Amino acid sequence: MATKRGAAKDSPCKMGGLLELITRPWTMHVLWALSNSGPLRFGVLKRQIAGISSRVLTERLRTLEGAGFIFRHYEQTIPPSVTYGITERMKDLEKVFVLLDALARRWQGDGVAASHAVRRSEATSSAHL
């Protein structure tokens, strides 16, 4: 059954809110880039995530900061310097990202792209309905 955004907060599943947050488009890319590269300025982070717009990156950074996954450090210089990095909360989640990275690398090594595996799985699931 499909649910509306925000409905996961009322869900008895404790992971609902977390999954809703990290599965939004570009969110995992942002977290992965900050986890791998350490604190980054906005422009450097944007260059590391090919295809993301400034507007979407700004939205994701604000959401992740509000959720306590990243910090924002502002320095009053000319021009102003804003740096983003991961918090202790993200370091807990970082372990999961490392496992996902290892899985993705293994699947690539096996010659199986993750998107193909997902499409086959979805096709098999819908065929059984």
N, C-alpha and C positions, 0 to 999 in steps of 0.2 A: 504494500500500500504506500503510495506516495504521500509525503508530508510537506507542509509549507516550511520555508526557512524560519528558524526560530522555534519550531515545534520540538526540536531535539532537546531543548532545555527542560521540557516537561516529561520527557521520555524516562521510563524506568531504567533504560540502558545508560550506565554511567559514562560510556564512551561517546554517546550521541553528540554532545556539545563539542568535544575535542575533534571528533571526525568531521563535524560540520565546519569547524574552523580551518583545519589543515587541508581539507579537500577542496577548498575554494580555488578557482583558477589562479595560478601563479604563487600561491602561498607556500607550497612545499619548495618551489624553486628559490624563493626569497630566503627561507629558513636554511636550505642546504647551502646556498652561497655564503651566508653569514657564518654558518657552522664551519665551513671549509676554509674561509679566507680571513676569519677574524673580523674585528670592527672595520667597517667600510663607510666612506662618504657616499652620499646619494648617487652622484654621477658615476662613481666607480662601480657601485652595486648595479646600477641600471645597465652599464656596459657588459657586466658579467651575465646578465639575464637577457639574452637575445630575444627581441620581439615584444618585451613588456613596455607598455606606455608609461609615461611619467605619472599620469593620473592614477592608473591601476597600482603602480608601485607605491605611490603615496598612500592610497587607501589601504593596501596590505600592511604597510609599515605602521600606520596608525592603529589598525586593528590588532596587529601582533604586539605592539607596545601596550595597548589597553589590556590585552590578555596576559601580559607579563612574560611573554616569550622573548622579547627583545627590549633593549634599552635605546634611548635616544640621548646623545650627548651634544649639547649646543654650546659653542664657543662664540662669544661676541668679538669677532675679528672682522676685518674688512678684506674680502667678503666674509660673511658669517660661515662658520664651519659646523656642519652637523654630521655626526658619526653615529652609525647604528651597529649594534653587536648583540650577541645572545646573552641571556640571563641564566641563572642557575636552573630555572624551570625548563628552559630549552635544553640545557645540558642533559636533563633526564630523558627528554624526547630524542635527543641526538643519537642515543644508542639504537633506537628504532630505525633512524635514518641510515645509520651505518649498516645495519642488517639488510635494509632494502637496497642499498647500494651494492652490497655483496651479491644479493640475489640477482639484481639487474645485470651485473657483470658476468655472473655465471650463466645466465640465460643467453646473453650476447655471445659468450664463449661457446655455447651449445648450438649457436646459429638460430636461436629462437628469439625473435623480437617480442617484447612484452605485449605490444599492441596486438600482434597476431594471436598470441596465446589467449588474450582476453576475448578477442572476437570469436575464436573457436569455442571458448567456454560459453559465451553468450548464445551462440548459434545452437550448441548442444542443449543448453538449458531451455531455450524457447521451443526446440523441437520436441521436448518432453512434456510441454504444457498442453 
